[in-house]
């Protein structure tokens, strides 16, 4: 099973969060997850806010 930290790691490595990965994160966040996954998600949010990770969904709607 995919973990939140795996999805986050992929986004941090590529610098890009796809719509598919966003949907996967939404689903994973509705399940039980541990502190490491929570911290990984928080790191992803910070990276997105700082422009380190681009979001496909924001690019498509012209926000980025």
NORDATA-V375485 format. One record per residue. N is the residue number from 1. D_LAST is the distance of its C-alpha to the last C-alpha in Angstrom with 1 decimal. Layout:
BEGIN
((N	D_LAST) (N	D_LAST))
END
This chain:
BEGIN
((1	30.9) (2	27.4) (3	26.5) (4	23.3) (5	23.8) (6	24.0) (7	20.6) (8	19.1) (9	21.0) (10	19.7) (11	16.0) (12	17.0) (13	19.1) (14	16.7) (15	13.6) (16	12.0) (17	12.3) (18	13.4) (19	13.9) (20	17.5) (21	17.2) (22	15.4) (23	18.4) (24	20.8) (25	19.7) (26	20.1) (27	23.5) (28	24.5) (29	23.8) (30	26.4) (31	29.0) (32	30.8) (33	29.2) (34	30.4) (35	29.4) (36	28.1) (37	25.7) (38	24.7) (39	24.1) (40	22.1) (41	19.7) (42	19.5) (43	18.8) (44	15.9) (45	14.5) (46	15.1) (47	13.6) (48	10.3) (49	10.6) (50	11.7) (51	9.1) (52	12.0) (53	10.7) (54	7.6) (55	7.6) (56	8.7) (57	8.8) (58	5.3) (59	5.1) (60	8.4) (61	8.1) (62	5.7) (63	3.8) (64	0.0))
END
